[in-house]
Amino acid sequence: MIAMMRKMAALAALATLTLAPAAWGHGDEKGPKGGLLADAGPYHQELVVTETGLTIHLYTPDNQPVAVEGATGSATVLIGGAPRQVALKPVGANSLGANLDLPHGAEGKVVTVLTLPGKAPVQARYDLTHGDHDGHGHEGHDH
């Protein structure tokens, strides 16, 4: 059952990666750690990508940290070839991360799915194809 749910989540994330570019938001807004911001349900997510992996920092809409103890997540990464799915594990009070070898200045797309204990899963999409990597998604979210 869990394997089927993971497979369905991966397929949903892969389908999201193929959406028209208009579905990916862009702007100059950066998160508190200097990463890309995206809305994920009622939260803001900040994606920080390094050559050794990626980290997601979770915040309220006014950028206050949200505790991730007990949270689970995954990221589908489309950078330089076939999509790769990695598990995200808590790495800080409001952060989940995964080790992943990524080329410096990698361009592509990342879709994350996070589930906090007792909450519905939330999804965020990031477009890393714009050289300065300053895009963020804010579809369906008012400030």
C-alpha positions in Angstrom: 0.0 0.0 0.0 2.8 2.4 0.9 4.7 1.5 -2.2 1.6 2.3 -4.3 1.1 5.6 -2.6 4.8 6.6 -3.2 4.5 5.6 -6.8 1.3 7.7 -7.2 3.1 10.7 -5.5 6.0 10.3 -7.9 3.7 10.1 -10.9 1.9 13.2 -9.7 5.2 15.1 -9.2 6.4 14.0 -12.7 3.2 15.2 -14.3 3.7 18.5 -12.5 7.2 18.8 -14.0 5.7 18.7 -17.5 3.2 21.6 -16.9 3.4 24.5 -19.2 5.9 27.2 -18.1 3.1 29.5 -17.2 2.3 27.3 -14.2 5.8 28.1 -12.7 6.0 31.5 -10.9 9.0 33.7 -11.0 10.1 36.9 -9.2 12.8 38.6 -7.2 11.7 37.3 -3.8 14.3 35.3 -1.9 13.9 33.5 1.4 15.6 34.1 4.7 18.4 31.7 3.7 18.8 33.2 0.2 17.0 30.4 -1.6 14.0 30.3 -3.8 10.5 30.8 -2.3 7.4 28.9 -3.2 4.0 28.5 -1.7 3.0 25.1 -0.4 -0.5 25.2 0.9 -0.6 27.5 3.9 3.2 27.6 4.1 6.1 29.2 2.4 8.9 26.8 1.4 12.4 27.9 0.7 14.6 25.7 -1.5 18.4 25.9 -1.1 20.4 23.9 -3.6 24.1 23.1 -3.2 26.4 20.8 -5.0 25.8 18.2 -2.3 22.1 18.3 -2.0 19.0 20.3 -1.3 17.3 21.7 1.8 13.7 22.8 2.2 13.1 25.4 5.0 9.4 25.7 6.0 7.8 29.0 7.1 4.5 30.7 7.8 3.4 33.3 5.2 5.2 35.9 7.3 8.4 33.9 7.3 8.3 32.5 10.8 9.8 29.0 11.1 7.4 26.0 11.1 8.5 22.9 13.1 9.1 19.9 11.0 9.5 17.2 13.7 7.9 14.0 12.4 7.4 15.4 8.9 8.0 13.3 5.8 8.7 14.5 2.3 10.1 13.8 -1.1 11.5 15.8 -4.0 11.4 15.0 -7.7 14.4 16.6 -9.3 14.7 17.0 -13.1 18.2 18.3 -13.6 20.4 17.1 -16.4 18.4 14.1 -17.5 15.9 11.7 -16.1 13.8 12.7 -13.0 15.2 11.5 -9.7 13.1 11.1 -6.6 14.8 11.6 -3.2 13.4 11.3 0.3 13.5 14.5 2.4 14.3 14.0 6.1 14.3 16.5 8.9 17.7 18.2 9.2 16.8 21.1 11.4 14.0 22.6 13.4 12.2 23.9 10.3 14.2 22.1 7.6 14.1 18.9 5.6 16.9 17.8 3.3 18.5 15.2 1.1 22.0 14.5 -0.1 22.3 14.6 -3.8 25.2 15.2 -6.2 24.2 18.2 -8.3 26.4 20.1 -10.8 27.4 23.7 -9.8 24.8 26.1 -11.2 22.4 23.3 -12.1 19.3 24.2 -14.0 16.1 22.3 -14.1 12.9 21.8 -12.0 12.2 20.5 -8.5 8.8 19.5 -7.1 8.5 18.8 -3.4 5.8 17.1 -1.4 5.8 17.5 2.4 3.5 16.1 5.0 3.5 17.4 8.5 2.0 15.2 11.3 -1.8 15.4 11.2 -1.8 17.6 8.1 -2.6 17.1 4.4 0.4 16.9 2.0 1.5 20.2 0.4 3.4 20.6 -2.8 5.7 23.2 -4.1 7.4 23.7 -7.5 10.6 25.4 -8.3 12.1 26.4 -11.7 15.9 26.5 -11.7 16.2 27.3 -15.4 16.7 31.1 -15.0 20.4 31.7 -14.5 20.2 33.6 -11.3 17.7 31.1 -9.8 15.5 33.8 -8.3 12.1 32.4 -9.2 9.3 31.6 -6.8 5.8 30.2 -7.2 2.9 32.0 -5.7 -0.1 30.5 -7.4 -3.4 30.7 -5.5 -1.8 32.4 -2.5 -2.5 35.9 -1.3 -0.2 38.0 0.9 
